[in-house]
Amino acid sequence: MANNRPRIGFGYDVHRLTTGRELWLGGVRIDHQKGLDGHSDADVLLHAICDALLGAAGLRDIGYHFPDTDERLKNIDSKILLKQTAALLAEKGVEIGNIDCMLCAEAPKIAPYIEEMKQTIAQTLNIAPESISIKAGTAERMGFVGREEGMAAYAVAMIF
């Protein structure tokens, strides 16, 4: 990038819950009776992070770089997409400052998995786990999240 001024990006993703799929959140397999439906492993948290990082760097969005029409990406591990996102940022000379995420889901409880998620994301991006914050909340039984039809994730990222 032309200068080292901080830039902020925002990411959002949503996927429908379905039976017959594993649930992956933050690069970690979560024990749950349903998984998220999508072209990849449908990890909403990693997808939101990818979008936040790409947006901060002015590199369009996850769908542009990893389209759901690309059969090579079918059922791909989203950690691979995150690693490729980091490579795109590195090509521009970008350093990741921090990432703050919010997962919206009624179930399962993710508190037991947060530290593992932070470690996984940090290792994938080659940044310190302290640079990552992951929080979770419910929708108080309102809307598609509240009815347990799907999950949503939001992320913001600061880059230099």
C-alpha positions in Angstrom: 0.0 0.0 0.0 1.1 3.6 -0.6 1.4 4.4 3.1 1.3 2.8 6.5 -1.8 4.6 7.7 -4.3 2.3 9.4 -7.3 1.1 7.4 -10.4 -0.7 8.7 -12.5 -3.3 6.9 -15.8 -4.8 7.8 -17.0 -8.4 7.0 -20.3 -10.2 7.3 -21.4 -13.7 6.4 -24.4 -15.9 6.9 -25.1 -19.6 6.2 -28.1 -21.8 6.6 -28.0 -24.7 9.2 -28.6 -28.2 7.8 -28.3 -31.8 8.8 -25.6 -34.0 7.4 -22.8 -31.5 7.5 -20.0 -30.9 10.1 -20.1 -27.5 11.9 -16.9 -25.5 11.4 -16.5 -22.1 13.1 -13.2 -20.2 13.3 -11.4 -23.1 11.7 -12.4 -25.5 14.5 -14.8 -28.4 14.2 -17.6 -27.9 16.7 -19.7 -30.8 18.1 -23.3 -30.0 17.0 -26.2 -31.9 15.4 -26.2 -29.5 12.4 -23.6 -27.9 10.2 -23.6 -24.9 7.9 -24.6 -25.3 4.3 -22.4 -23.7 1.6 -20.1 -24.3 -1.3 -17.0 -24.5 1.0 -17.1 -25.7 4.6 -19.3 -22.7 5.2 -17.3 -21.4 8.2 -19.2 -18.1 8.6 -16.6 -16.7 11.1 -13.6 -17.2 8.7 -15.6 -15.9 5.8 -16.4 -12.7 7.7 -12.8 -12.3 8.6 -11.7 -12.8 5.0 -14.2 -10.1 3.9 -13.0 -7.7 6.6 -9.3 -8.1 5.6 -10.0 -7.9 1.9 -12.2 -4.8 2.4 -9.6 -3.0 4.5 -7.0 -3.6 1.8 -9.4 -2.5 -1.0 -9.3 -5.9 -2.6 -13.0 -6.5 -3.2 -14.8 -9.4 -1.4 -14.6 -13.1 -0.7 -17.0 -13.9 -3.5 -14.8 -12.2 -6.1 -11.7 -14.1 -5.1 -13.3 -17.4 -4.2 -16.6 -17.7 -6.2 -19.1 -20.4 -5.4 -19.1 -21.2 -9.1 -15.5 -22.6 -8.8 -15.8 -26.3 -8.4 -12.1 -26.5 -7.2 -13.4 -24.7 -4.0 -16.3 -27.2 -3.4 -16.1 -28.2 0.3 -12.7 -26.5 0.7 -11.4 -25.8 4.2 -12.0 -22.1 4.9 -8.6 -21.9 6.6 -7.2 -22.3 3.1 -9.3 -19.3 1.9 -8.0 -17.3 4.9 -4.4 -18.2 4.2 -4.9 -17.1 0.5 -6.5 -13.9 1.8 -3.4 -13.3 3.9 -1.2 -13.9 0.9 -3.1 -11.3 -1.1 -2.6 -8.8 1.7 1.1 -9.7 1.9 1.5 -9.0 -1.9 0.3 -5.4 -1.1 2.7 -5.1 1.8 -0.1 -5.1 4.4 0.3 -6.0 8.0 -2.7 -7.1 10.1 -3.2 -5.1 13.3 -6.1 -6.8 14.9 -9.4 -8.6 14.2 -12.6 -8.4 16.2 -15.4 -10.9 15.5 -19.0 -11.5 16.6 -20.7 -14.8 16.0 -24.5 -14.8 16.1 -26.0 -18.2 16.9 -28.6 -19.7 19.4 -26.6 -22.9 19.7 -24.1 -24.4 20.4 -22.3 -22.5 23.0 -18.9 -21.6 21.6 -17.2 -20.3 24.8 -15.4 -23.6 25.2 -13.9 -23.3 21.7 -12.9 -19.6 21.6 -9.3 -20.0 22.6 -8.8 -22.8 20.1 -10.4 -20.6 17.4 -8.1 -17.8 18.2 -5.0 -20.0 18.1 -6.2 -21.5 14.8 -6.9 -18.1 13.2 -3.6 -16.6 14.5 -1.6 -19.6 13.2 -3.3 -19.4 9.8 -2.6 -15.6 9.5 0.8 -15.7 11.3 -0.3 -13.1 13.9 -0.4 -13.2 17.7 -3.6 -14.7 19.2 -3.9 -11.5 21.3 -4.6 -9.7 18.1 -7.9 -11.6 17.7 -11.1 -11.1 19.7 -14.0 -13.5 19.2 -17.4 -13.0 20.9 -20.7 -14.7 20.5 -24.3 -13.7 21.1 -27.8 -15.0 20.4 -30.7 -13.4 18.6 -33.0 -13.8 21.6 -35.0 -16.4 19.6 -35.8 -13.7 16.9 -35.3 -14.1 13.2 -33.5 -16.8 11.3 -30.7 -17.0 13.9 -33.2 -17.2 16.7 -35.2 -20.0 15.0 -31.9 -21.8 14.6 -32.2 -21.8 10.8 -28.7 -20.3 10.3 -25.8 -18.4 11.8 -24.3 -15.1 11.0 -20.9 -13.6 11.7 -19.4 -10.1 11.7 -15.8 -9.0 11.7 -13.7 -5.9 11.6 -10.1 -5.8 10.9 -7.4 -3.1 11.1 -4.4 -3.3 8.8 -1.3 -1.1 8.2 
